[in-house]
């Protein structure tokens, strides 16, 4: 809990002095379903810039002409930029959808038939090539308390041991 307060204080200070680029990924291991439930929060204006560069088209989350086309771009981008290995085995990620929350968007993914995690390797390259200083915070919940990583350019992959 104290870590959350420190993080909020740090973000507040950082916003005051210059722009920042950050995403948050929450991964929860569901032992009943033997799955990883993934929620990824990204500022929609930053993602619009990245998707426009990648797909050479105008992207607008708030006033999209085609929700289906937007979903296709997002799905492709997120599945390319994220990868999870559990106990040395790579698991396919499945894109479930998104919902807009003020200035950010929550994206939902999952991985199925995942054994109890002992070692988890996470690659998260979301927005890293588009914004200098992009940081991707990853919280992995196996039980109640998360283990966390901060990934950025030059350190796009991190490992958690349980």
C-alpha positions as CSV (number, residue, x, y, z in Angstrom):
1,X,0.0,0.0,0.0
2,X,2.9,2.4,0.8
3,X,4.4,1.6,-2.6
4,X,1.2,2.8,-4.2
5,X,1.3,6.2,-2.3
6,X,5.0,6.6,-3.3
7,X,4.2,5.8,-6.9
8,X,1.3,8.4,-6.9
9,X,3.5,11.0,-5.3
10,X,6.3,10.3,-7.9
11,X,3.9,10.5,-10.8
12,X,2.5,13.8,-9.5
13,X,6.0,15.3,-9.2
14,X,6.9,14.0,-12.7
15,X,3.8,15.4,-14.3
16,X,4.5,18.9,-12.9
17,X,7.9,19.2,-14.4
18,X,7.7,17.4,-17.8
19,X,5.6,15.0,-19.8
20,X,5.8,11.3,-18.9
21,X,5.0,8.1,-20.7
22,X,3.9,5.2,-18.7
23,X,1.6,2.1,-18.9
24,X,0.4,-0.2,-16.2
25,X,-0.1,-4.0,-16.7
26,X,-1.8,-6.1,-14.0
27,X,-1.5,-9.9,-14.5
28,X,-3.3,-12.2,-12.1
29,X,-2.8,-15.9,-12.0
30,X,-6.2,-17.7,-11.6
31,X,-5.5,-21.1,-10.1
32,X,-9.1,-22.3,-10.5
33,X,-9.1,-21.6,-14.3
34,X,-5.3,-22.1,-14.7
35,X,-5.1,-18.9,-16.6
36,X,-3.5,-15.5,-16.6
37,X,-5.9,-12.6,-16.5
38,X,-4.3,-9.5,-18.0
39,X,-5.4,-5.9,-17.8
40,X,-3.2,-3.3,-19.5
41,X,-3.8,0.4,-18.9
42,X,-2.4,2.8,-21.6
43,X,-3.1,6.5,-22.2
44,X,-5.2,6.5,-25.3
45,X,-3.6,9.7,-26.8
46,X,-0.1,8.0,-26.7
47,X,-1.5,4.8,-28.2
48,X,-3.2,6.8,-31.0
49,X,0.2,8.2,-31.9
50,X,1.9,4.8,-31.9
51,X,-0.9,3.1,-33.9
52,X,-1.0,5.9,-36.4
53,X,2.8,5.5,-37.0
54,X,2.6,1.7,-37.3
55,X,-0.6,1.5,-39.5
56,X,-0.1,4.8,-41.4
57,X,-3.7,5.9,-40.6
58,X,-5.4,8.4,-38.3
59,X,-6.5,6.7,-35.1
60,X,-9.1,8.2,-32.7
61,X,-10.3,6.2,-29.7
62,X,-13.1,8.7,-28.8
63,X,-14.6,9.2,-32.2
64,X,-13.7,6.1,-34.2
65,X,-15.4,5.5,-37.6
66,X,-15.0,1.7,-37.2
67,X,-14.7,0.0,-33.8
68,X,-13.9,-3.2,-35.6
69,X,-10.9,-1.7,-37.5
70,X,-9.7,-0.1,-34.2
71,X,-10.0,-3.4,-32.4
72,X,-8.0,-5.2,-35.2
73,X,-5.2,-2.6,-34.9
74,X,-5.0,-2.8,-31.1
75,X,-5.2,-6.6,-31.0
76,X,-2.3,-6.9,-33.5
77,X,-0.2,-4.3,-31.8
78,X,-0.7,-5.6,-28.2
79,X,-0.1,-9.2,-29.2
80,X,3.1,-8.2,-30.9
81,X,4.4,-6.1,-28.1
82,X,3.6,-8.4,-25.2
83,X,4.9,-11.9,-24.4
84,X,4.7,-14.1,-21.3
85,X,6.7,-17.2,-20.4
86,X,5.8,-19.3,-17.4
87,X,8.3,-21.9,-16.1
88,X,10.2,-21.7,-19.4
89,X,7.1,-22.2,-21.6
90,X,5.7,-19.4,-23.9
91,X,2.0,-19.0,-23.7
92,X,-0.3,-17.6,-26.4
93,X,-2.1,-14.4,-25.4
94,X,-5.7,-13.9,-26.4
95,X,-7.1,-10.4,-26.9
96,X,-10.5,-9.9,-25.3
97,X,-11.4,-6.2,-25.8
98,X,-11.0,-2.8,-24.3
99,X,-12.9,-0.1,-22.4
100,X,-12.1,3.7,-22.2
101,X,-11.7,5.2,-18.8
102,X,-11.2,9.0,-19.0
103,X,-7.7,9.6,-20.4
104,X,-6.7,6.0,-20.6
105,X,-7.9,2.7,-22.0
106,X,-8.0,-0.7,-20.3
107,X,-7.2,-3.6,-22.6
108,X,-7.9,-7.2,-21.6
109,X,-6.0,-10.3,-22.6
110,X,-5.7,-13.8,-21.2
111,X,-3.5,-16.9,-21.4
112,X,-5.0,-20.3,-20.9
113,X,-3.8,-23.7,-19.5
114,X,-1.0,-22.1,-17.4
115,X,0.7,-24.1,-14.7
116,X,1.4,-22.7,-11.2
117,X,4.0,-20.0,-11.9
118,X,7.4,-20.5,-10.4
119,X,9.4,-18.4,-12.9
120,X,7.7,-15.8,-15.1
121,X,9.4,-13.9,-17.9
122,X,7.5,-10.9,-19.2
123,X,8.3,-8.9,-22.3
124,X,6.4,-5.6,-22.6
125,X,7.5,-3.3,-25.5
126,X,4.3,-1.2,-25.6
127,X,5.1,2.4,-26.8
128,X,8.8,2.0,-26.1
129,X,9.8,2.6,-29.7
130,X,7.5,5.6,-30.0
131,X,8.3,7.6,-26.8
132,X,11.7,8.3,-25.3
133,X,11.4,7.6,-21.6
134,X,8.4,5.2,-21.9
135,X,8.1,3.0,-18.8
136,X,5.9,0.0,-18.5
137,X,5.0,-1.1,-15.0
138,X,4.0,-4.7,-14.6
139,X,2.4,-6.1,-11.4
140,X,2.0,-9.9,-11.3
141,X,-0.3,-11.4,-8.7
142,X,0.2,-15.0,-7.9
143,X,-1.4,-14.7,-4.5
144,X,-2.5,-11.4,-2.8
145,X,0.7,-9.4,-3.0
146,X,2.1,-8.5,-6.4
147,X,5.6,-8.8,-7.6
148,X,6.5,-5.9,-9.8
149,X,8.7,-4.9,-12.8
150,X,9.5,-1.7,-14.5
151,X,10.3,-2.2,-18.2
152,X,11.8,0.4,-20.5
153,X,14.0,0.8,-23.6
154,X,17.0,-1.4,-23.1
155,X,15.1,-3.5,-20.5
156,X,12.0,-4.7,-22.3
157,X,12.1,-8.1,-20.6
158,X,12.0,-8.9,-16.9
159,X,11.9,-12.1,-14.8
160,X,9.9,-12.8,-11.6
161,X,10.7,-15.7,-9.3
162,X,8.1,-17.2,-6.9
